[in-house]
Each structure stands twice: as C-alpha cells, then as structure tokens.
C-alpha cells in the first residue's frame, strides 16, 4: 500500500481490537514531532470553528480522549473523540471488530464501549490547547430516555470540547437510529437546544447513510428548525454491497471503508441539495485520498473526516491528502476551500 509504514504493516497482522489498543499506546508514549505548518490555502472555518486544514479524524479511534496529544501531532485539522456515554459500558461481546482486507473495509459492532463521561471530562481538561477537539456523544444501551443521555453529555462537557456531535446513527445500540424519525428527532433536538450553553461551541448531528433522500431532507429541515449547526454525513452502513469479497462480509455491525464510498457520496449529495448552503456539512465514509476529499468538498462538504482508511494507509495518509488537496485547489484556480465548495460538484472527466 502507498506510504504504508512498518508499524502499520505489523498492526494489520494482529487481531483488530488488540491492534487498536496497541496503536493507542503508541500514540500515548511515542514522542512524535510537531507536524509541519499547514499550507495556508487549506485554512478554513466550519460553523465558527477555525481550522488550519479541513481534514479531521472521525470518532471511534480515541473513544475515551486518551491520546489527544499524540493525535494532535499527526496533522489533523480537528479531532473527534468518543462516542462517550454518561455511564461506563463494556460494549458488545468480542469479537466485535473485523477487517475486510480484500475490500479495504471494516465491520464493527463495538456497542459504544467507553469509560463514561467523568473519565472523558477529566481527560479533556488536559487536552493540548492548540488542537480543535470535538466530543461525540452517545446514549447508554439500557437507557430508556436516550435523549436525556445526550443532554447529560452536552452539559457535563460544556467548556471542555470545541464542538459536539450528537450520534444517533450508530447501528450497534438498539433503538438509537429510531431517533432519526421526525417526532423523536424534534424532541431530541429541542432538548439539546435548551441544554446548550451560550458560546459553548457548535453542535453537529451525525446521520446514517442508509436514509432515503426524503428522510435526509426531513432531517436537514429539523436541524435548521432547532438551530443545530451542521450535519456529519455519514456513519457506517448496514448495507452489504455485492462487490464485497472478504469472508467476513456477513458479520453483523456497521460497514465502513472503501465500500461505503458510493453510499456516503449519495447521502452527502442529498444533504447538500436539501440544505442549499444553509448549514455546514462534514463528509465522512470511504475517504481515502486527496482526490476523494476534494470531490466531497466540491459536492458541498465544508470539511472531511477519516478513520478506516488510516488502517490500510497508515497515519501518513493525513499529510498526503493535505498535499493533494492543496494542489487540486490551486490547479482549479481556487484560493480557499470555501471557493471550491461554492463552485459546485466536479463534472465527469
């Protein structure tokens, strides 16, 4: 694989969850140098957040906010940690994380395993000051009033995170995706709006890629109605494309990585058309190159996030995407990321 370092090569030959734990330890203990300064053309703003570049880390890698200092050295423009639930929980039984190497994909059914809000809040209190850090909020599996868990998380972490993501799209917590229906969504977002503290940072809603165009349009309107600051499009999918070749393809859970690309693109297009520039969108799902990052920006994304591609390409992928993205912006005559968004989608060549 392009740019694959020996450490990444070794981790990919271990059990996925063991490899994940070792990667976190390395980020915690290996003294990484500060990343080079970002190319000025990549500087942008998203819902009031000032970013050195639009390439972010998606939630899931650092569930407990344990390695924010190490992650801040990899060159991300922003880092999203979590999902975190009010009370600690073990998540689903193991094994629950599977590589689909032939497909450059991952299936997970982790189930929001995390150490809970108190431990998370303590770590955010000591985060690197220069990093833009978001908190991805979830609900405990056994909570009946799941909306209350998001309110609890928002209040507990007020002032400790730069932004918040309301994750109602994980397929691995029973009943969670039901919050994407209009009545439940209005209740949730209304309570979130009431719980927000003035100046407490933007709040984003993370949606599933398995929604119809009409459902995405409804969510966009509900988001705007309740003053939510933007959408993250999208989470993992329950779909299993016919193109999958791995013997692990039928494992239960959410599919991410390269096979999610087409579905995530369609969801972004639907959100961009429904939003018509009225709210920022952050694209995630199958982004593995500068070309794909640029295509999502041209399709309406103010920023993008990575996770699964890092498993196959290694941490050097962040720098490669940023270099390619800067080159593509200049080649098409843009001086800012915002200009590229305004220009509209790329045409087929």
Phi and psi in degrees as a GROMACS rama.xvg file:
@    title "Ramachandran Plot"
@    xaxis  label "Phi"
@    yaxis  label "Psi"
@TYPE xy
-62.3829  125.707  UNK-2
71.2819  14.1503  UNK-3
-73.5321  120.188  UNK-4
-87.4159  161.032  UNK-5
-58.4944  -36.0605  UNK-6
-63.9899  -42.2568  UNK-7
-65.3553  -41.1609  UNK-8
-58.0639  -43.4477  UNK-9
-67.676  -44.7526  UNK-10
-60.6524  -33.9266  UNK-11
-71.1652  -9.8691  UNK-12
-99.4021  3.70814  UNK-13
-101.707  167.761  UNK-14
-53.2637  133.712  UNK-15
-56.2551  -41.0804  UNK-16
-74.8342  -34.4178  UNK-17
-63.7987  -43.5371  UNK-18
-61.617  -38.7052  UNK-19
-61.4147  -45.0266  UNK-20
-62.6064  -41.0088  UNK-21
-66.4249  -37.2762  UNK-22
-62.9432  -39.3994  UNK-23
-64.9877  -40.6337  UNK-24
-62.9388  -40.4915  UNK-25
-63.4272  -42.1606  UNK-26
-65.2812  -29.1409  UNK-27
-77.2824  -33.6325  UNK-28
-112.177  -25.356  UNK-29
-78.733  125.219  UNK-30
-75.037  101.772  UNK-31
-89.2933  142.515  UNK-32
-72.2689  158.897  UNK-33
-65.4569  142.861  UNK-34
-70.1507  155.912  UNK-35
-60.0355  156.629  UNK-36
-61.5077  142.058  UNK-37
-69.2324  147.894  UNK-38
-59.5625  129.076  UNK-39
-57.1041  -25.1898  UNK-40
-67.2818  -18.5314  UNK-41
-86.7205  -11.3886  UNK-42
-63.0161  136.26  UNK-43
-156.407  174.161  UNK-44
-128.528  144.26  UNK-45
-135.519  113.121  UNK-46
51.3854  38.7507  UNK-47
88.4993  -8.35918  UNK-48
-80.4249  129.571  UNK-49
-92.8399  118.687  UNK-50
-118.433  137.952  UNK-51
-70.1777  -26.7017  UNK-52
-157.342  160.413  UNK-53
-92.4095  16.4911  UNK-54
-99.9269  108.846  UNK-55
-111.85  166.509  UNK-56
-96.5291  127.899  UNK-57
-74.2129  159.377  UNK-58
-64.7576  155.781  UNK-59
119.355  -33.7397  UNK-60
-73.7127  -50.8323  UNK-61
-111.635  82.4344  UNK-62
-67.0031  -29.4834  UNK-63
-111.408  10.4631  UNK-64
65.1153  34.0144  UNK-65
-84.7198  -26.2291  UNK-66
-129.14  38.6311  UNK-67
-63.9186  -34.0578  UNK-68
-65.6693  -45.6227  UNK-69
-64.1249  -44.2047  UNK-70
-62.1466  -34.4643  UNK-71
-66.3557  -15.6379  UNK-72
-90.0464  -1.95611  UNK-73
-90.8549  -6.32374  UNK-74
99.3858  8.18121  UNK-75
-67.0316  147.817  UNK-76
-78.1999  -25.5698  UNK-77
-158.64  155.645  UNK-78
-129.343  126.523  UNK-79
-109.36  122.029  UNK-80
-111.341  164.229  UNK-81
109.548  -170.458  UNK-82
-78.0526  142.908  UNK-83
-116.629  138.79  UNK-84
-112.857  158.306  UNK-85
-54.0079  -48.0169  UNK-86
-105.07  147.839  UNK-87
-59.1091  147.57  UNK-88
-150.766  150.235  UNK-89
-78.1671  -20.6395  UNK-90
83.8312  -166.343  UNK-91
-80.0593  161.16  UNK-92
-61.1588  149.636  UNK-93
-87.7327  153.111  UNK-94
-74.3063  147.834  UNK-95
-144.455  7.9304  UNK-96
-138.502  127.102  UNK-97
-136.855  130.353  UNK-98
-86.065  136.124  UNK-99
-110.485  76.7062  UNK-100
-58.8217  -41.5633  UNK-101
-61.6122  -23.7502  UNK-102
-107.273  0.272996  UNK-103
52.6377  50.2061  UNK-104
-138.301  171.838  UNK-105
-140.054  141.036  UNK-106
-116.081  130.901  UNK-107
-131.605  147.001  UNK-108
-135.473  49.828  UNK-109
-60.3042  -44.0779  UNK-110
82.7691  37.3037  UNK-111
55.3473  46.1163  UNK-112
-70.2115  124.969  UNK-113
-167.157  168.252  UNK-114
-90.8765  2.57956  UNK-115
92.3904  168.468  UNK-116
-64.6297  -38.5742  UNK-117
-63.9595  -46.7432  UNK-118
-64.2629  -39.8076  UNK-119
-62.4312  -46.7  UNK-120
-62.2948  -40.5036  UNK-121
-61.658  -40.1509  UNK-122
-70.8145  -38.3712  UNK-123
-64.2957  -27.7589  UNK-124
-64.8886  -19.1288  UNK-125
-117.505  24.2721  UNK-126
-73.3906  157.923  UNK-127
-62.827  129.658  UNK-128
-66.5254  -24.9027  UNK-129
-82.0665  -13.4071  UNK-130
-84.6343  142.698  UNK-131
-91.153  114.6  UNK-132
-120.715  129.705  UNK-133
-109.987  152.962  UNK-134
-113.355  120.64  UNK-135
-92.0072  117.261  UNK-136
-98.9291  136.502  UNK-137
-127.751  -179.001  UNK-138
-118.423  143.899  UNK-139
-64.3175  146.364  UNK-140
-58.801  -38.8316  UNK-141
-96.127  11.0874  UNK-142
-81.1479  127.127  UNK-143
-76.778  -44.1389  UNK-144
-94.2274  83.7669  UNK-145
-66.695  -31.8559  UNK-146
-58.1283  -35.343  UNK-147
-63.055  -33.4954  UNK-148
-65.6103  -36.8509  UNK-149
-68.5222  -38.7239  UNK-150
-62.7298  -43.0063  UNK-151
-58.9434  -46.2359  UNK-152
-62.617  -44.0516  UNK-153
-61.3463  -43.3488  UNK-154
-70.8375  -39.7322  UNK-155
-66.8442  -32.93  UNK-156
-101.097  6.47438  UNK-157
-56.0031  129.732  UNK-158
84.6773  -6.06177  UNK-159
-107.422  -21.247  UNK-160
-117.262  152.337  UNK-161
-79.4152  -26.8992  UNK-162
-153.993  168.459  UNK-163
-130.2  143.283  UNK-164
-119.27  125.408  UNK-165
-91.3275  105.081  UNK-166
-94.2178  98.8948  UNK-167
-112.727  19.5609  UNK-168
-123.423  4.90409  UNK-169
-67.3256  134.146  UNK-170
-84.1314  2.68102  UNK-171
-104.743  5.28508  UNK-172
-119.15  117.044  UNK-173
-55.069  131.997  UNK-174
83.7599  -7.9357  UNK-175
-66.8183  -45.3849  UNK-176
-68.2267  -14.803  UNK-177
-64.4737  -19.9639  UNK-178
-69.116  -8.80836  UNK-179
-83.709  -5.81234  UNK-180
-73.2554  153.941  UNK-181
-61.2988  -47.3477  UNK-182
-63.1963  -48.1244  UNK-183
-65.0218  -37.2116  UNK-184
-67.1757  -42.2014  UNK-185
-60.7603  -41.9972  UNK-186
-62.4874  -48.1325  UNK-187
-61.3856  -52.8262  UNK-188
-68.1629  -32.0401  UNK-189
-63.5601  -41.0944  UNK-190
-70.8292  -35.7076  UNK-191
-63.6262  -44.2542  UNK-192
-60.2028  -39.671  UNK-193
-68.9617  -32.7165  UNK-194
-83.3319  -15.8149  UNK-195
-65.5265  140.747  UNK-196
-93.7992  143.121  UNK-197
-57.1722  132.335  UNK-198
70.8783  16.8339  UNK-199
-83.609  6.85602  UNK-200
97.6418  154.244  UNK-201
-66.673  155.314  UNK-202
-120.316  127.416  UNK-203
-111.652  156.029  UNK-204
-113.412  127.449  UNK-205
-100.852  124.057  UNK-206
-113.324  165.943  UNK-207
-84.8249  153.125  UNK-208
-83.0594  -6.00309  UNK-209
-90.1859  7.28525  UNK-210
-80.8169  153.523  UNK-211
-77.5261  167.206  UNK-212
-58.5859  -41.8234  UNK-213
-65.112  -40.2628  UNK-214
-65.1509  -40.5019  UNK-215
-64.8314  -40.6038  UNK-216
-60.4634  -41.2981  UNK-217
-62.6501  -42.752  UNK-218
-65.3054  -39.3611  UNK-219
-58.3638  -46.5816  UNK-220
-66.06  -39.2789  UNK-221
-65.0888  -40.6772  UNK-222
-59.0912  -46.8626  UNK-223
-65.7887  -40.2168  UNK-224
-62.2393  -31.7285  UNK-225
-101.741  8.82255  UNK-226
72.413  21.1763  UNK-227
-71.3122  145.109  UNK-228
-85.4271  -16.1575  UNK-229
174.644  176.017  UNK-230
-118.777  144.984  UNK-231
-106.289  120.388  UNK-232
-124.991  99.48  UNK-233
-155.779  -179.006  UNK-234
-83.5137  -166.889  UNK-235
-72.2701  163.838  UNK-236
-113.542  149.908  UNK-237
-87.599  -9.20292  UNK-238
-68.593  151.15  UNK-239
-127.688  95.4774  UNK-240
-57.4445  148.54  UNK-241
-63.1376  -18.91  UNK-242
-74.2936  -12.7061  UNK-243
-62.4927  135.464  UNK-244
-115.193  -20.2776  UNK-245
-65.8283  144.187  UNK-246
-65.4818  -12.4736  UNK-247
-89.9137  4.12038  UNK-248
-62.8054  -22.3713  UNK-249
-96.3607  7.01416  UNK-250
-61.9876  143.434  UNK-251
-72.3038  148.779  UNK-252
131.547  -172.334  UNK-253
-92.209  133.198  UNK-254
-93.3636  132.758  UNK-255
-133.987  174.723  UNK-256
98.7069  -160.769  UNK-257
-54.5942  -40.3417  UNK-258
-66.4352  -14.9348  UNK-259
-81.7082  -12.5264  UNK-260
-53.6151  -52.9093  UNK-261
-62.5682  -44.1633  UNK-262
-66.7401  -39.0581  UNK-263
-66.8766  -36.6336  UNK-264
-62.0889  -44.9792  UNK-265
-62.736  -41.2543  UNK-266
-64.6409  -40.4282  UNK-267
-63.374  -43.534  UNK-268
-60.4051  -43.4479  UNK-269
-63.3485  -41.7496  UNK-270
-67.5062  -39.4768  UNK-271
-66.1473  -40.9991  UNK-272
-67.798  -40.8442  UNK-273
-70.0505  -37.7371  UNK-274
-75.2398  -32.2948  UNK-275
49.561  41.4263  UNK-276
80.6154  6.94644  UNK-277
-85.2384  -15.8634  UNK-278
-149.863  147.573  UNK-279
-70.3038  148.366  UNK-280
-122.387  139.517  UNK-281
-114.741  124.443  UNK-282
-95.1437  137.144  UNK-283
-150.715  148.008  UNK-284
121.545  99.667  UNK-285
77.1894  14.4502  UNK-286
-84.1219  117.294  UNK-287
-137.796  12.7683  UNK-288
-160.732  165.506  UNK-289
-64.0628  -35.7276  UNK-290
-62.3569  -43.0982  UNK-291
-70.3315  -40.0428  UNK-292
-59.9598  -43.0932  UNK-293
-65.9257  -41.5234  UNK-294
-61.6762  -38.4919  UNK-295
-69.136  -38.2743  UNK-296
-63.9207  -44.7104  UNK-297
-64.919  -25.7883  UNK-298
-81.7767  -2.07164  UNK-299
122.787  0.251206  UNK-300
-82.337  130.663  UNK-301
-77.4654  -21.5083  UNK-302
-159.929  169.552  UNK-303
-132.888  161.99  UNK-304
-130.837  149.606  UNK-305
-120.389  154.922  UNK-306
-158.736  -70.6974  UNK-307
-57.9012  -36.783  UNK-308
-61.7572  -27.9074  UNK-309
-63.9472  -29.5566  UNK-310
-64.4411  -35.4823  UNK-311
-96.5693  -24.4758  UNK-312
-108.556  -16.9041  UNK-313
84.0541  168.672  UNK-314
-65.4567  -19.4373  UNK-315
-63.4883  -13.5161  UNK-316
-59.8613  -34.0321  UNK-317
-59.7632  -50.0798  UNK-318
-65.2679  -37.8815  UNK-319
-65.4301  -41.9606  UNK-320
-63.8857  -42.8386  UNK-321
-63.5733  -42.7561  UNK-322
-62.0651  -45.9101  UNK-323
-67.2273  -39.2327  UNK-324
-63.8608  -44.1823  UNK-325
-61.3333  -42.2886  UNK-326
-64.1586  -41.0069  UNK-327
-68.3599  -38.7477  UNK-328
-59.1526  -46.9328  UNK-329
-67.7623  -40.1403  UNK-330
-61.2861  -31.1599  UNK-331
-95.1249  9.05356  UNK-332
83.1656  17.6349  UNK-333
-94.23  148.893  UNK-334
-109.727  -8.84639  UNK-335
-144.627  161.382  UNK-336
-63.7691  -38.6473  UNK-337
-59.8568  -39.3637  UNK-338
-61.7504  -37.1477  UNK-339
-66.9309  -38.5115  UNK-340
-63.2607  -44.6787  UNK-341
-65.8574  -25.8926  UNK-342
-70.3543  -20.901  UNK-343
91.4621  175.561  UNK-344
-60.8761  151.929  UNK-345
-65.8225  145.125  UNK-346
-91.9407  152.312  UNK-347
-64.2144  135.574  UNK-348
